[in-house]
Amino acid sequence: MLMELELRHLRMLCTIADTMSLGRTATALGCSQPAVSSQLKRIERLMGEDLFVRGSAGVTPTRFGVEVVVQARKVVALANLIGRPSTAGRHGTDRVLRIAATNTPVLPGLLQRARTVLPTLTTQVSSVYSSAEIIRLIEDDKLDIAVAVDYPGRELGHSDAVGRRGIVTEPSFVALPAAHPASGQLDVSLRDLAEDAWFLTPDDGAGWPGVCYDAFQAAGFTPATVHEFLGDRDQLQRMIADGLGVSVVQATCKPNPGVVVKPLAGTPLWCRYVLVWHRERVPDEVTETIFGAALTTYEELIGRAAHFQAWAARHYRTTRT
């Protein structure tokens, strides 16, 4: 069965996951939307399960689809190196690689795995919140490679000198006080949180918090109180546990005592992690190693997030028998 799949099919699955749109996938691949839709249906028949579902947030992967896309990315990443001359000798992997990441738990595991594969790799690590700032630093030769974020339909802008590859697109969840009236619900509606104060991180140059305010407006309210907070995650959770507000959080967020993490009904918010790098300064081997390390680290983190696993099991059941 799987021998009938070609590399172009795997690239298409990765592009659908990145864009969350069959139309944008068709544009990116230079083909028609009906052709993409037809090819996807054929692949799903081969797999025996649905890989993507259509919803208000666009085309999103099923639980099985997430697993398939993760494996497809690994294959595509390896295929990208076939036939390319080694750049390690010309650029060297023993020089200092300037790497940065926005607010993501992926970085520690990414670095550990990358150093295992490339033991001579030396890194200089920075924390840069704004994804727009990350792009600027790469273009100004102050960074080499980074993990940034953007949002479906709001792709990060950058020059041709910058490479970009989607790592994963995940739903955003909400962190509530354990005593909150909505804490016992399987999915929490934004409308149920209309009277709450919100902790929101500031402008990230990629569309946040605009996408959040758009979701509030679609739910029919504007928060009366918004705390702009960019700091220690444990401190944020302590304030949430004390009943001072609620917050949008990443799907990998591990709740502290007194805090519960819940999916948002209808999945109105999505966040996409992307790897960005300077094409001329970063060797192909390093790019592929960092990308693979990011994928594996995220897969491990999401596997430990019980709230995400429960949500995926309920919302991404296959429609096939």
N, C-alpha and C positions, 0 to 999 in steps of 0.2 A: 504493500500500500504506500508506504512512505517513499519508496523508490520512485514513485510517479511524481513526487514533488521536486521542483527545480529551485535553484537558488533565487530566481526571479519571484517565485511564489513566496519564499521566505522574506524577501525584501518587501514585497507588497504587504504582508502581514505586519511587519515592523512599521511600515509607513502608516497603515491604518491606525495602529495603536498610537503612533506619534500625533497624527492629525485629528483623530477621532471623527473623521469625515471621509466618506467614500469619494465625494467630489474633490476635496483637497488632495486625496491620495491620487486620483486620476490626473489632476493637474501636475503634481510632483513627478509622476511617472510618465507623463506625456501620452496618456491614453484616455479613453472615454470612461465615464462613470458606469455605464451599463457593462462595459468589459470588466471593470473592477468587481462589480457586483456579481457577475456571472462566474468569474474566477474564484471569488470567495466562496460562493455556494458549492462549487466543485471541490474545493479544498475541504470544506466542512463535510461534504459527503464522504470524502476519503477518510477523514478523521473519525466520522461517526458521531460527532457532537458539534453543537454550535460553538463558534469561537468568539463571535461578537453579537451584541444586541443593539437595536436602535432605541433611543430614549430621548428625553428632553435635553440631556447633556451631550447628545451626539451619539456616535457609534462607539460603544465601550466594550472591552473584552469580558467574556464570561470567566468564571473561575478557571475552567480548563483553558480558555484562551490566554489568560495571563501566563500559565505554565508553558504553553506552546510558544508564545511570543518571547519569553525569556530564553528558551532554548534556541529559537530562530535567531535571536540577536547574537548568540554565541557563535553559531555557524556562520552567519554573515560576517561577523568580526574576523573570524579566521580566514574566510574566503577573501576578504579585502587585502590580506597580506600575501596571497599566492601570486607569484610572479613578480613581486616588487623587489627591487634590489634592497639589500639591507641598508638602513640609514644609520645604524648604530655606530658603524665605523666612521662615518662622516661627521655626525653630530656628537656622538658619544652619549652613553647613558650614565657616565660617572660625573657629569657636570651637575650643578645644582638645578633642580627642576622647581620652578616657582609655581606652587599650586595653591588654589584658594577654593573656598566653598561658602555658599550662603548658609542659611539656617537649616541644616540637614544632619541627621544622625549617621549618614552614610560615611562621612569622612574617616573616622578612626579605622573602621574595617577595611575601607578602600586602601588606605596607606599600608596597613599591615599586609594585605594580600599582594599589593603591587611590589613591596620590598621582597616578598618571598619569591616572586617570579623574577624580579630584576634586583639581585642583591647589591649591585653597585650603584643603584639609584639613590641619590641624595636629594632630599626635598627641603624646601623652605615653605612653610605653611602659613597662610593668612586666612583670617575670617573676614569676609566682605559681605555685608548684608544685601546691598543693592545689586541685583543682577545686571542692571544697566551699567553700574560702576565696574562690575567684573569685565564686561565687554570693553569698556573704555581702557581699563588697565592692560588688557591683553593687546589691544590695538596700539597702545602707547609703549609697548615693550616693558611693562612693569610686572606682568604675569605671563606664564606660559600656558597653563591649563587650569580649568576650574569646573566645579559643579554649580550650575546656576538653576534658576527656575523660570518658567513662563506658564502661560495658561492657554488652554485650547482656544484657537481663534485669535490669540494675541502673541504670536511668535516673537521672540527677541530679534530686534534688528541688529545687524552687524555688517561689516565689510566683507569682501570676498577673502580677505586674509584670514578670517576666523572660520574654523570648522565647527560644526554643530551636529550633535547626535542625541536623539531622545533616549534617556535611560529608562524611565517609567512614567506613566501617567496614573496618578492615584486619586481616589476620592478624598475630600476633606471631611473630617469628623468634628465633633464639638465636645469640649470638656466642660462638665457641669459639677456643681457641688453634689456630693452623694445624697444630701437632704433635699435636693431640688425636686419639685413635684413631677418633673418629666424624666427623672433619672431611672424610673422603672420601665420606661417604654423601650421597645426594641429599636425603633427609629424615632428620632426627635424631629418634629416639624419646626422650622424656623419661626413660624407664627406662634408657637408655644413659648418662644423666647423673646417675644416682642417687648415685654416689660422689663427684661433683664438689662443690667449694665454689661457692656462688652469690652473685653481686652482685645485690641487689634494692633498688630505691628504696623509701623509706618510705611510710607510709599517705598516700594522696592524697585521702581523704575521699569517694571515688567507688567504692570496692570493691577497690582495689589495696593491698597485695599478696594480699588474700584470694583473689582469683580464681586467683592463681598457686599458692598453697598447696592450693587445691581441685584444681588440675590435677596437682600432685605426688601428692596423696593418691590420685587416680584412677589414677595410674600405679603406685601401690603403694610409695611411699617418702616419707620426710621428709628433707630435706637435713640432713646432719650439721653443716655449717658454712654460715652465711648472713652475708654482709657487707652491712650497710646502707650504701648509697652514693648520695649525691646531689651530683654535682659535675661537673667538666669531662669531657666525653665522650672527649676524647683521652686523658686520664689513665686513665679506665676501660679504654679499649682497650689502653693500655700494660700495665696489670696483667693483662688477659686474655692478651695476647701473651706475657707472662712466665709463664703457666701458673698464675696465682693463683686462677683461677675462671672461671666462665662466666656469661652474663647474658642475660636476655630483652631483646630490642631491637626497635625499630620496623622495619617493612618497608622504610622508606626509608634505613635506616642504611648509611652507606658504610664498609666495613671498612678499617682501617689495615693496613700491613704486619704480618704475623705473626698476623692475625686473619681468620677466615672467618665469614661470616654464612650460616646455613642455616635452611630451613623446619623446623618441628616436625611430625613425623609425626602425621597425624590432625587437625592444626590445632586443638589444645586451647585456645588462647588467642586472643582477639580484642579489639581496642581500637577505640573509636569516638571520633572527633573531632567536637565539637559547637561551633557558634557560639551564644553566649549574649549577650543584650544587654538593656538596660532599655527597655521598649517606649515609654515616654513621653519619654525623654531623647535617643534616637537616631533621627534622621530615616530614613524608609523608604529614601531614595536611598543613604544611607550604609550601612545594613544590607545592602541588596542588592549594593552595590559591594564591601563587605568579604567577603560570602559568595562572590561570583563570583571575587574575587581569591584566596580560600582554595582554591576548587575548582581553578582554573587552576594555582596554585602546586603543589598536591599532585599533579595530573596530570603536571606537568613532573618533579617529584622522583621519582615512582614509575616514570616512563619511563626514568630514568637508573639505576634499581636493577636490575642484571642478575640478582641472585639472585631478586628478586620476579618478574621477567619469565619466568625459567626455570621457577619454581614454577607460575605461572599457566598457562603453556603445557602443563605436564604434568598439572595437576590440574583444569583447567577446559576440557578438550576438550568440544565439543558432542557430544551423543548422536545428533544428527540427521545424515542423509546428504543 
